[in-house]
Amino acid sequence: MSTSAYKLGGDVGDDTTYVAGTGWLAFAGMMLGLAGTFNFIDGILALTNSKVFTANAVYVFGDLRTWGWIVLVLGVLQAVAGVAIFTGSELARWFGITVAGLSAIGQLLFIQPYPVWSIALFAMDIVIIYALAVYGGSKLRQA
């Protein structure tokens, strides 16, 4: 028996195996969907000039409405990537890594209006990138 797969109960002749990394991929897909939802809500809050964000924040470029659109689009892309991860496609995996990376950078640039939340979403994006980079791809299919 290889180190990347082991039997998951059943009879001796049962072909049910657990492939190491499938849990991480499911986690990454769900977290992408959750992060996408959070970013979508943040984008709407920023577009409506909600009082959730700190007043008088200084942005790298643009204003709160500009960052609202950026975060909203990133949220939609993350939600699409989260659904696509469950197809098992290599393209979906790379799309998820790219979108999570863009979101991580976006959260660092959007840190002024809501610092603690931005750091939390940045950390979530890093864990998503880790899960997709380490446990996806050809290693998963070889097991």
C-alpha positions, 0 to 999 in steps of 0.5 A: 500500500502506498503512502498516499492512499489507504483503505477506507473500511469495507471488505478485502475485495472492496476498491474503496480507497481514500486518496490523501488530499481530497479533504484539502481540496474539498476544504479549499473549494468550500473556503473559496466559496465562503471567501467569495461570499465575504468579499461580495458582501464587503464589496456591496457594503463599500459601494453603499458607503456603509458605516462598517468601514473606518472613516477617513481611510487612505487608499493606495489608489482610488476611493472606497467605491473603487475598492468596493468594485474590486472586492466585489469582482474578486468575490464573484471570481472566488465563488466561481473558482470554489464551484469549479474546484469540485470538477477536479479540473487542473484548470480549475485548480490553477484558476483557484490559486490565481484568484486566491492570490489576487484576493490576498493582494487585494486584501492587503491593499484594502487593509485601511478601511477594515484592518482585522477583517482584511488580515483574516481574509488574507490568512484564509487566502493563503491557506486556500493557496496552500491546499490547492498547490500542495494537494491538487494536480497530478499527485492526487490523480496518481494515487 
